[in-house]
Amino acid sequence: MGTQFGVFTVGDVTPDPTTGRTPTERERIKAMVAIALKAEEVGLDVFATGEHHNPPFVPSSPTTMLGYIAARTERLILSTSTTLITTNDPVKIAEDFAMLQHLADGRMDLMMGRGNTGPVYPWFGQDIRQGINLAVENYALLHRLWREDVVDWEGKFRTPLQGFTSTPRPLDGVPPFVWHGSIRSPEIAEQAAYYGDGFFHNNIFWPADHTKRMVELYRTRYAHYGHGTPEQAIVGLGGQVFMRKNSQDAVREFRPYFDVAPVYGHGPSLEDFTEQTPLTVGSPQQVIEKTLSFREYAGDYQRQLFLMDHAGLPLKTVLEQLDLLGEEVVPV
C-alpha cells in the first residue's frame, strides 16, 4: 500500500492568543467534526482523535465522535491518536470499537497509548506506577477478546472472566487493526512487534535520531517475532505543519500560537524548535521537503498524520491548512 495521509487532533480548548477568545466546548467539538469532514473533502485518508478526560481537552468519548463522523463520511478511515489502554477496561474497548467497526463498515482502526496525563490513573482506579504493566496486560486481554468467542481469563488488574463473550463480535470476524503509539518507551515498540501490530511515533517534539532508534527497534523485533522482514513492519509517524504560500507569512502568523501551545509552549523559540524537530512552518514546498526527509530515518512507512488544529488556531485557518495539504502537499 502507499502511504496514508491524514490529521490527528488532541482536542484542546485553547484561547486564541491573537483575539483572547476561548471557544466553548461545543464549538470545539463541532470544529473537530468539521475538520474530519474537510479531511475527506480534500482527499485525505485518515482522521484520528485523541482521548482526554480533563480540561482543557474535550475528546473524552472518541467512539461517540467517530461514530457520528462515520455517518457523515464515505471514505475516511476513522481512528484514535490515543486510546488509553491503561485506564480503560479492555472489555469496554473491545465492545466500543467493535460497535464502531460495524457502524463505519470497517473504515476504522485505533491506536493504543498511555496518554500523557498522570492524574488520569486514579480517576479510573489505577496506579500510574503500573503504567507499562497495565498496557501489557490489558492489551493481551483485548487481543483475545476480539479473536476468541469465549474467553476465560485471569490477571492482576481486573476481575477474572469466565466464559465471557464480548459483543458485538468484530465485523466479518476480522479484529480492528491496532497501532501502538509511543514516544519514548521501548516496551511499547516491543509490544507492537510481538503482536505484529502497527507502531506509531508521534514525531512532534523529538529529534530524528530518537525517532529512528524507536522505529528501528520495532522493525527488528517485528522480524524477530516472524511477522515478516523489518521493511514490512507497519510504521506510522506524526508531524506538524503550518503553511502559507509565502514562508514569511506562515512564520509571522503561526508564532503567537506556537508560543502558547499547550503541548510545548513557553519553551524553545519557533526557530530552534523547527530546526530540531519535525515541525515545519513555511511554504507547501518546505513541508514537502521536510516530510519526504522522514523516510531517511524511518524507512518506507504506511501512515503520516499531521497535527493541524491546536493552540487556539481558528477553525477557518485550520480548514485553509487542510486545503493546502490536500491540493499541494499530499499529491507530491
Rosetta blueprint (number, residue, H / E / L):
1 M L
2 G L
3 T L
4 Q E
5 F E
6 G E
7 V E
8 F E
9 T E
10 V L
11 G L
12 D E
13 V L
14 T L
15 P L
16 D L
17 P L
18 T L
19 T L
20 G L
21 R L
22 T L
23 P L
24 T L
25 E H
26 R H
27 E H
28 R H
29 I H
30 K H
31 A H
32 M H
33 V H
34 A H
35 I H
36 A H
37 L H
38 K H
39 A H
40 E H
41 E H
42 V L
43 G L
44 L L
45 D L
46 V E
47 F E
48 A E
49 T E
50 G L
51 E L
52 H L
53 H L
54 N L
55 P L
56 P L
57 F E
58 V L
59 P L
60 S L
61 S L
62 P H
63 T H
64 T H
65 M H
66 L H
67 G H
68 Y H
69 I H
70 A H
71 A H
72 R L
73 T L
74 E L
75 R L
76 L L
77 I E
78 L E
79 S E
80 T E
81 S L
82 T L
83 T E
84 L E
85 I L
86 T L
87 T L
88 N L
89 D L
90 P H
91 V H
92 K H
93 I H
94 A H
95 E H
96 D H
97 F H
98 A H
99 M H
100 L H
101 Q H
102 H H
103 L H
104 A L
105 D L
106 G L
107 R L
108 M E
109 D E
110 L E
111 M E
112 M E
113 G E
114 R L
115 G L
116 N L
117 T L
118 G L
119 P L
120 V H
121 Y H
122 P H
123 W H
124 F L
125 G L
126 Q L
127 D L
128 I H
129 R H
130 Q H
131 G H
132 I H
133 N H
134 L H
135 A H
136 V H
137 E H
138 N H
139 Y H
140 A H
141 L H
142 L H
143 H H
144 R H
145 L H
146 W L
147 R L
148 E L
149 D L
150 V L
151 V E
152 D E
153 W E
154 E L
155 G L
156 K L
157 F L
158 R L
159 T L
160 P L
161 L E
162 Q E
163 G E
164 F E
165 T L
166 S L
167 T L
168 P L
169 R L
170 P L
171 L H
172 D H
173 G H
174 V L
175 P L
176 P L
177 F E
178 V E
179 W E
180 H E
181 G E
182 S L
183 I L
184 R L
185 S L
186 P H
187 E H
188 I H
189 A H
190 E H
191 Q H
192 A H
193 A H
194 Y H
195 Y H
196 G L
197 D L
198 G E
199 F E
200 F E
201 H E
202 N L
203 N L
204 I L
205 F L
206 W L
207 P L
208 A H
209 D H
210 H H
211 T H
212 K H
213 R H
214 M H
215 V H
216 E H
217 L H
218 Y H
219 R H
220 T H
221 R H
222 Y H
223 A H
224 H H
225 Y L
226 G L
227 H L
228 G L
229 T L
230 P H
231 E H
232 Q H
233 A L
234 I L
235 V E
236 G E
237 L E
238 G L
239 G L
240 Q E
241 V E
242 F E
243 M E
244 R L
245 K L
246 N L
247 S H
248 Q H
249 D H
250 A H
251 V H
252 R H
253 E H
254 F H
255 R H
256 P H
257 Y H
258 F H
259 D H
260 V H
261 A L
262 P L
263 V L
264 Y L
265 G L
266 H L
267 G L
268 P L
269 S L
270 L H
271 E H
272 D H
273 F H
274 T H
275 E H
276 Q H
277 T L
278 P L
279 L L
280 T E
281 V E
282 G E
283 S L
284 P H
285 Q H
286 Q H
287 V H
288 I H
289 E H
290 K H
291 T H
292 L H
293 S H
294 F H
295 R H
296 E H
297 Y H
298 A H
299 G L
300 D L
301 Y L
302 Q L
303 R E
304 Q E
305 L E
306 F E
307 L E
308 M L
309 D L
310 H L
311 A L
312 G L
313 L L
314 P L
315 L H
316 K H
317 T H
318 V H
319 L H
320 E H
321 Q H
322 L H
323 D H
324 L H
325 L H
326 G H
327 E H
328 E H
329 V H
330 V L
331 P L
332 V L
